[in-house]
């Protein structure tokens, strides 16, 4: 485990840097997109698209309320940007060409400069030809810590889950290699990675709790984490996309859709010298899922090390107020998949991507979105720039209350969420985070304006993904 994604007993192991400038509350980093040879498994290398020469990109670590300045340089052969997934930041920093900034051309640069308002695990990736660029290796994690969150766990780890497609000749697999059917399902890579490596081993103190912060950075793959040698409910989930949730929940496995994050406490029990195997079980995300094999992720080697000074307080809680639905504007969406003119495309409300119009909104407005997924594949839906709360079938908030920016809408089912907009006006993207699905038509924008905007223009895939 590399790139600063491993923290043992409070000591950060990192290959990258954070260079403070004038203020102790400012973090300044350099981020370079470039092609580099990466060893994703022993003896197996590929020329990947990387941030700072590796997969994943460097772990950016800040505290809530810090100012983050990222000097980004593009040394790829194609234009790109950096989108800060889940962060509630100004539209000018959101990294979507045509809506927040121009594409960063090869040899060009852009400075991202914003204050991080929320604690939690977030991540960054391109928003130009995303299915290709994310699939080629462009992603990394951003950890925003709250020193006063009350989670007294010494051993902490950040896991970036992903996959990559490599051909028999050792080249990156083309994102459209499987054609229209690959787009309909969402093409997965043939190598499953944890922090950029395949089937690695991690040492842990036997019986000592760990805090796992996990992000699914894969462009299509769902992960269902399972600890083979541990019985019962080994995962104590304490948070997700928007930081800590209302109260902890014990789970036997963890399902993480593309774009989602999970914050969980795991206590690797077993005799010193034994091992725990972490794998991803097949998850039914739609037609064809039966062909997805079990993925062996990594091995935990239990060491006979000193115990931790503290045990996690599982009575912890966070006060989250449900969003008031009074006067909320209803927004209804149907997702369909149709075949037209020898092509297959996803549609929103039966409108193809070339004609999909934006969703109007005003600062202070509350909306209740109801999405009916009529397709045979699930869709993890991501709203840029804003948190929302998931509602149950009765319109009540799902407990424990949690702030989300990405939610999975299962195939042939309906899901609702409630969102309230603040006064960060602009065109905010909304799309499926199976990135093949987004490029296949499942994306549009929320036009947030203080006054009614002119008739909205369609969102074209070539400009945003």
C-alpha positions as CSV (number, residue, x, y, z in Angstrom):
1,X,0.0,0.0,0.0
2,X,1.6,3.2,-1.2
3,X,1.1,6.9,-1.9
4,X,0.2,8.0,1.6
5,X,-2.8,5.7,1.8
6,X,-1.5,3.9,4.9
7,X,-1.4,5.2,8.4
8,X,-0.2,2.9,11.2
9,X,-0.5,3.9,14.9
10,X,-0.8,7.6,13.9
11,X,2.4,7.6,11.8
12,X,1.7,8.6,8.1
13,X,3.7,6.7,5.5
14,X,3.8,8.9,2.4
15,X,5.7,9.2,-0.9
16,X,4.1,12.6,-1.6
17,X,4.2,16.0,0.0
18,X,2.1,18.8,1.3
19,X,3.9,22.2,1.1
20,X,2.4,24.7,3.4
21,X,2.6,28.3,2.4
22,X,2.0,31.5,4.4
23,X,-0.8,30.3,6.7
24,X,-0.9,27.0,8.7
25,X,-4.5,26.7,7.4
26,X,-3.4,26.6,3.8
27,X,-2.2,23.4,2.0
28,X,-0.6,23.8,-1.4
29,X,0.2,20.8,-3.7
30,X,1.4,20.1,-7.2
31,X,-0.5,17.7,-9.4
32,X,0.7,16.6,-12.8
33,X,-1.3,14.4,-15.2
34,X,1.1,12.3,-17.3
35,X,1.7,8.9,-18.9
36,X,3.9,6.7,-16.7
37,X,4.8,3.1,-16.5
38,X,3.1,1.6,-13.4
39,X,3.7,-1.8,-11.9
40,X,0.1,-2.8,-10.8
41,X,1.2,-6.4,-9.9
42,X,4.6,-8.0,-9.4
43,X,6.3,-8.2,-12.8
44,X,3.3,-6.7,-14.5
45,X,3.5,-3.1,-15.9
46,X,1.4,-0.9,-18.0
47,X,1.8,2.6,-19.4
48,X,-1.0,4.3,-17.6
49,X,-2.5,7.7,-17.3
50,X,-1.5,9.0,-13.9
51,X,-1.4,11.8,-11.4
52,X,2.2,12.4,-10.3
53,X,3.4,9.2,-12.0
54,X,1.4,6.5,-10.1
55,X,-2.0,4.9,-9.6
56,X,-3.8,6.2,-7.7
57,X,-2.8,9.8,-7.5
58,X,-1.4,11.2,-4.3
59,X,-3.5,11.2,-1.2
60,X,-4.3,14.8,-0.5
61,X,-4.8,15.3,3.2
62,X,-6.2,18.4,4.8
63,X,-8.4,19.5,7.7
64,X,-11.9,20.8,7.5
65,X,-11.9,24.5,6.9
66,X,-8.4,24.5,5.3
67,X,-7.7,26.3,2.0
68,X,-6.5,23.9,-0.6
69,X,-4.4,25.2,-3.6
70,X,-3.7,22.7,-6.3
71,X,-1.3,23.6,-9.1
72,X,-2.4,21.3,-11.9
73,X,-0.4,20.6,-15.0
74,X,-1.5,18.5,-18.0
75,X,1.2,16.6,-19.7
76,X,-1.1,14.1,-21.3
77,X,-1.7,14.0,-25.1
78,X,-5.3,14.9,-24.6
79,X,-7.2,17.8,-22.8
80,X,-8.4,17.1,-19.3
81,X,-9.6,18.7,-16.0
82,X,-9.8,17.8,-12.3
83,X,-13.2,17.4,-10.7
84,X,-13.4,17.3,-6.9
85,X,-16.0,14.7,-6.4
86,X,-18.4,15.5,-3.5
87,X,-16.9,18.8,-2.4
88,X,-19.3,21.7,-1.9
89,X,-17.1,24.3,-3.6
90,X,-17.6,27.2,-6.0
91,X,-18.7,26.3,-9.5
92,X,-15.5,27.8,-10.9
93,X,-13.5,25.0,-9.2
94,X,-15.8,22.0,-10.1
95,X,-13.7,20.9,-13.1
96,X,-16.4,20.5,-15.7
97,X,-15.5,22.1,-19.1
98,X,-18.1,24.2,-20.6
99,X,-19.7,24.8,-17.2
100,X,-17.0,25.7,-14.8
101,X,-13.7,26.1,-16.7
102,X,-12.1,25.5,-20.1
103,X,-10.4,22.1,-20.8
104,X,-6.8,22.1,-19.7
105,X,-5.0,21.5,-23.0
106,X,-1.8,19.4,-23.3
107,X,1.0,21.4,-21.8
108,X,-1.4,23.7,-20.1
109,X,-2.1,24.3,-16.4
110,X,-4.9,25.4,-14.1
111,X,-4.9,26.4,-10.4
112,X,-7.7,25.0,-8.2
113,X,-8.1,27.2,-5.1
114,X,-10.9,26.6,-2.6
115,X,-11.8,26.1,1.1
116,X,-12.8,22.5,2.0
117,X,-16.1,23.0,4.0
118,X,-16.9,19.4,5.0
119,X,-15.0,16.5,6.7
120,X,-15.0,13.2,5.0
121,X,-13.3,11.2,2.3
122,X,-13.6,12.7,-1.2
123,X,-11.8,12.1,-4.4
124,X,-10.7,13.6,-7.7
125,X,-10.8,12.6,-11.3
126,X,-11.1,14.1,-14.8
127,X,-14.4,15.3,-16.4
128,X,-13.2,15.0,-20.0
129,X,-13.7,11.6,-21.7
130,X,-14.2,10.3,-18.2
131,X,-14.8,6.6,-19.1
132,X,-11.4,6.5,-20.8
133,X,-9.4,8.7,-18.5
134,X,-10.6,7.3,-15.3
135,X,-10.3,3.8,-16.7
136,X,-6.7,4.5,-17.7
137,X,-5.8,5.4,-14.1
138,X,-6.6,9.1,-13.4
139,X,-8.1,9.2,-9.9
140,X,-7.0,9.9,-6.3
141,X,-8.3,10.4,-2.8
142,X,-8.8,13.6,-0.8
143,X,-9.1,13.1,2.9
144,X,-10.6,16.0,4.9
145,X,-10.1,15.3,8.6
146,X,-12.0,16.7,11.6
147,X,-9.6,16.5,14.6
148,X,-12.7,16.8,16.9
149,X,-14.8,14.0,15.3
150,X,-14.5,11.9,18.4
151,X,-13.3,8.7,16.6
152,X,-10.5,7.5,18.8
153,X,-9.0,4.9,16.5
154,X,-5.2,4.9,16.2
155,X,-4.8,2.7,13.1
156,X,-6.2,4.3,10.0
157,X,-6.2,3.4,6.4
158,X,-7.5,4.9,3.1
159,X,-8.4,2.4,0.4
160,X,-8.9,3.4,-3.2
161,X,-10.8,0.6,-4.9
162,X,-10.6,0.4,-8.7
163,X,-9.8,-1.7,-11.7
164,X,-8.0,-1.4,-15.0
165,X,-8.2,-3.2,-18.3
166,X,-5.0,-4.5,-19.8
167,X,-4.7,-6.5,-23.0
168,X,-2.7,-9.6,-23.5
169,X,0.0,-7.4,-25.1
170,X,0.3,-5.2,-22.0
171,X,-1.6,-2.2,-23.4
172,X,-4.5,-0.3,-21.9
173,X,-7.8,-1.7,-23.1
174,X,-9.9,0.7,-25.2
175,X,-13.0,2.0,-23.3
176,X,-15.2,1.1,-26.3
177,X,-13.6,-2.4,-26.8
178,X,-16.9,-4.2,-26.1
179,X,-19.0,-1.9,-28.3
180,X,-22.6,-0.9,-27.5
181,X,-23.3,-3.8,-25.2
182,X,-20.2,-2.8,-23.1
183,X,-21.6,0.7,-22.8
184,X,-25.0,-0.7,-21.8
185,X,-23.6,-2.8,-19.0
186,X,-20.5,-0.7,-18.1
187,X,-17.1,-2.1,-19.1
188,X,-15.1,-3.5,-16.2
189,X,-11.3,-4.0,-16.1
190,X,-9.7,-7.4,-15.9
191,X,-7.4,-6.4,-13.0
192,X,-9.0,-5.3,-9.7
193,X,-6.8,-2.9,-7.7
194,X,-6.5,-1.7,-4.1
195,X,-4.5,1.5,-3.9
196,X,-3.2,0.8,-7.4
197,X,-2.0,-2.8,-6.7
198,X,-3.4,-6.2,-7.3
199,X,-3.6,-8.8,-4.4
200,X,-1.2,-7.1,-1.9
201,X,-0.6,-7.9,1.7
202,X,-1.1,-5.4,4.6
203,X,0.1,-5.9,8.2
204,X,-2.3,-5.2,11.1
205,X,-2.3,-5.6,14.8
206,X,-4.4,-8.6,15.9
207,X,-7.5,-7.5,17.8
208,X,-6.8,-3.8,17.3
209,X,-9.6,-1.7,15.7
210,X,-8.9,0.1,12.5
211,X,-10.7,3.0,10.7
212,X,-11.1,2.2,7.1
213,X,-12.0,5.1,4.7
214,X,-12.9,3.6,1.3
215,X,-13.7,5.1,-2.0
216,X,-14.8,3.2,-5.1
217,X,-13.0,5.0,-8.0
218,X,-13.8,2.3,-10.6
219,X,-15.6,3.6,-13.7
220,X,-18.1,0.7,-13.7
221,X,-17.4,-1.9,-11.0
222,X,-19.4,-2.3,-7.8
223,X,-17.5,-3.7,-4.8
224,X,-19.1,-6.0,-2.2
225,X,-16.4,-6.3,0.5
226,X,-16.2,-9.5,2.5
227,X,-13.8,-10.5,5.2
228,X,-13.4,-14.3,4.6
229,X,-12.2,-15.4,8.0
230,X,-14.3,-13.1,10.1
231,X,-17.9,-14.1,11.1
232,X,-20.8,-12.0,12.2
233,X,-20.8,-8.3,11.4
234,X,-17.2,-7.2,11.0
235,X,-17.9,-3.8,9.5
236,X,-19.1,-1.0,11.8
237,X,-20.2,1.7,9.4
238,X,-19.9,5.2,10.9
239,X,-20.2,7.4,7.8
240,X,-20.1,7.8,4.0
241,X,-20.1,10.4,1.3
242,X,-20.6,13.5,3.5
243,X,-18.8,12.4,6.6
244,X,-20.1,10.8,9.8
245,X,-23.7,9.5,9.7
246,X,-26.3,9.8,12.5
247,X,-25.2,6.6,14.3
248,X,-23.1,3.5,13.6
249,X,-24.6,0.4,11.8
250,X,-23.1,-3.1,11.8
251,X,-22.9,-4.9,8.5
252,X,-21.7,-8.3,7.3
253,X,-20.5,-7.0,3.9
254,X,-20.0,-3.5,2.4
255,X,-21.6,-2.7,-1.0
256,X,-19.9,0.4,-2.6
257,X,-21.1,1.7,-5.9
258,X,-18.9,3.7,-8.2
259,X,-18.3,7.1,-6.8
260,X,-19.5,6.2,-3.2
261,X,-17.4,6.3,-0.1
262,X,-17.7,4.4,3.2
263,X,-16.2,5.2,6.6
264,X,-16.1,2.0,8.8
265,X,-14.4,0.5,11.8
266,X,-12.9,-3.0,11.4
267,X,-11.3,-5.1,14.1
268,X,-9.2,-7.8,12.5
269,X,-9.5,-10.6,15.0
270,X,-7.4,-13.7,14.9
271,X,-4.2,-15.3,16.2
272,X,-1.0,-13.4,15.6
273,X,0.6,-14.9,12.5
274,X,-2.7,-15.8,10.8
275,X,-4.2,-14.1,7.8
276,X,-7.6,-12.5,6.9
277,X,-8.5,-12.4,3.2
278,X,-10.4,-9.5,1.9
279,X,-12.4,-10.1,-1.3
280,X,-15.2,-8.5,-3.4
281,X,-18.2,-10.8,-3.9
282,X,-20.2,-10.5,-7.1
283,X,-23.0,-8.0,-6.8
284,X,-26.1,-8.0,-9.0
285,X,-26.1,-4.7,-10.7
286,X,-28.1,-6.0,-13.6
287,X,-28.2,-8.3,-16.6
288,X,-24.8,-10.0,-17.1
289,X,-23.7,-9.7,-13.4
290,X,-23.8,-13.5,-13.1
291,X,-20.5,-13.5,-15.1
292,X,-18.6,-11.3,-12.6
293,X,-16.1,-13.5,-10.6
294,X,-15.1,-13.1,-7.0
295,X,-12.2,-10.7,-6.8
296,X,-9.4,-11.4,-4.3
297,X,-8.4,-7.9,-3.1
298,X,-5.7,-8.1,-0.4
299,X,-4.5,-10.1,2.6
300,X,-4.3,-8.9,6.2
301,X,-1.3,-10.4,8.0
302,X,-2.0,-10.3,11.7
303,X,1.0,-9.3,13.8
304,X,1.7,-9.7,17.5
305,X,2.0,-5.9,18.1
306,X,1.3,-3.7,21.1
307,X,-2.4,-3.0,21.6
308,X,-4.1,0.3,20.8
309,X,-4.4,2.9,23.6
310,X,-8.1,3.2,23.0
311,X,-11.2,1.3,21.8
312,X,-13.7,2.9,19.5
313,X,-16.7,4.4,21.1
314,X,-19.6,2.7,19.2
315,X,-22.1,5.0,21.0
316,X,-20.9,8.0,18.9
317,X,-23.6,10.0,17.2
318,X,-23.9,13.0,14.8
319,X,-26.8,15.4,14.9
320,X,-28.2,15.7,11.4
321,X,-31.4,17.6,10.8
322,X,-33.8,16.2,8.1
323,X,-34.3,18.6,5.2
324,X,-37.8,20.1,5.6
325,X,-39.9,18.9,2.6
326,X,-42.5,21.7,3.0
327,X,-43.0,23.4,-0.4
328,X,-40.4,21.2,-2.1
329,X,-40.5,21.2,-5.9
330,X,-41.0,17.7,-7.4
331,X,-38.5,16.5,-10.0
332,X,-39.4,13.3,-11.8
333,X,-37.0,11.3,-14.0
334,X,-37.4,8.1,-15.9
335,X,-34.3,6.3,-17.1
336,X,-34.7,4.1,-20.2
337,X,-32.4,2.3,-22.7
338,X,-33.5,2.3,-26.3
339,X,-32.2,1.2,-29.7
340,X,-32.4,3.7,-32.4
341,X,-30.7,4.0,-35.8
342,X,-28.5,1.0,-35.1
343,X,-27.3,2.5,-31.9
344,X,-28.1,1.9,-28.2
345,X,-28.5,4.9,-25.9
346,X,-29.7,5.7,-22.5
347,X,-32.4,8.4,-22.2
348,X,-33.8,10.6,-19.5
349,X,-37.6,11.0,-19.7
350,X,-37.3,9.4,-23.2
351,X,-35.1,12.3,-24.4
352,X,-31.7,11.5,-26.0
353,X,-28.6,13.1,-24.6
354,X,-28.3,15.6,-27.4
355,X,-31.7,17.1,-26.4
356,X,-31.8,16.7,-22.7
357,X,-32.4,20.0,-21.0
358,X,-31.2,21.2,-17.6
359,X,-33.2,21.1,-14.4
360,X,-34.0,24.7,-13.2
361,X,-33.4,25.6,-9.5
362,X,-33.0,28.7,-7.4
363,X,-31.0,29.4,-4.3
364,X,-32.9,28.4,-1.2
365,X,-35.1,26.0,-3.1
366,X,-35.8,22.5,-1.9
367,X,-36.4,19.7,-4.5
368,X,-37.5,16.1,-4.1
369,X,-36.2,14.0,-6.9
370,X,-37.9,10.7,-7.8
371,X,-35.9,8.6,-10.2
372,X,-37.5,5.5,-11.9
373,X,-34.9,3.2,-13.4
374,X,-36.7,1.3,-16.1
375,X,-33.5,-0.2,-17.4
376,X,-32.0,-3.6,-16.6
377,X,-28.9,-2.1,-15.1
378,X,-28.3,-0.1,-11.8
379,X,-27.2,3.5,-11.9
380,X,-25.1,5.2,-9.2
381,X,-26.3,8.8,-9.5
382,X,-24.0,11.6,-8.6
383,X,-25.0,15.3,-8.1
384,X,-22.1,17.7,-8.3
385,X,-21.7,20.3,-5.6
386,X,-24.5,19.4,-3.2
387,X,-25.4,16.9,-0.5
388,X,-28.8,15.3,-0.3
389,X,-30.8,12.9,1.9
390,X,-32.3,9.6,0.7
391,X,-36.0,9.1,1.2
392,X,-37.9,5.9,1.8
393,X,-41.0,4.8,-0.1
394,X,-43.2,6.8,2.3
395,X,-41.2,10.0,1.7
396,X,-39.5,9.8,5.1
397,X,-35.7,10.2,5.5
398,X,-33.9,6.9,5.6
399,X,-32.2,6.2,8.9
400,X,-29.5,6.6,10.0
401,X,-29.5,10.1,8.5
402,X,-26.5,10.7,6.3
403,X,-25.4,13.2,3.7
404,X,-24.9,11.7,0.3
405,X,-23.7,13.0,-3.1
406,X,-23.9,9.6,-4.9
407,X,-26.6,7.0,-4.5
408,X,-27.3,3.7,-6.3
409,X,-30.7,3.5,-8.1
410,X,-31.2,-0.3,-8.5
411,X,-32.4,-1.7,-11.9
412,X,-36.1,-1.7,-12.4
413,X,-36.7,0.2,-9.1
414,X,-37.6,3.8,-8.0
415,X,-35.6,5.9,-5.5
416,X,-36.2,9.4,-4.1
417,X,-34.0,12.0,-2.4
418,X,-34.3,15.5,-1.1
419,X,-31.9,18.4,-1.7
420,X,-31.8,22.0,-0.7
421,X,-29.7,24.4,-2.7
422,X,-27.6,27.2,-1.3
423,X,-26.4,30.3,-3.3
424,X,-23.6,28.8,-5.4
425,X,-25.1,29.6,-8.7
426,X,-24.0,27.8,-11.9
427,X,-24.5,24.7,-14.0
428,X,-24.0,21.7,-11.8
429,X,-23.6,18.3,-13.4
430,X,-25.8,15.3,-12.6
431,X,-25.0,11.9,-14.1
432,X,-24.6,8.2,-13.6
433,X,-21.2,7.3,-12.2
434,X,-21.0,4.2,-14.3
435,X,-19.1,6.4,-16.7
436,X,-20.0,4.4,-19.7
437,X,-23.7,5.0,-18.8
438,X,-23.0,8.7,-18.5
439,X,-21.5,8.9,-22.0
440,X,-24.4,6.7,-23.2
441,X,-26.9,9.5,-22.2
442,X,-27.4,9.5,-18.5
443,X,-26.3,13.0,-17.6
444,X,-27.6,16.6,-17.5
445,X,-27.2,19.6,-15.3
446,X,-29.0,21.6,-12.6
447,X,-29.1,25.2,-13.6
448,X,-29.0,27.1,-10.3
449,X,-29.9,30.7,-10.9
450,X,-31.3,33.6,-8.8
451,X,-33.4,34.5,-11.8
452,X,-34.8,32.3,-14.5
453,X,-32.0,31.3,-16.9
454,X,-32.5,31.4,-20.7
455,X,-33.6,28.2,-22.3
456,X,-31.0,25.7,-21.2
457,X,-28.8,24.1,-23.8
458,X,-28.3,20.4,-24.1
459,X,-25.3,18.7,-22.4
460,X,-23.1,16.9,-24.9
461,X,-21.0,14.0,-23.8
462,X,-17.9,15.0,-25.7
463,X,-17.6,18.2,-23.6
464,X,-18.1,16.6,-20.2
465,X,-16.9,13.1,-20.4
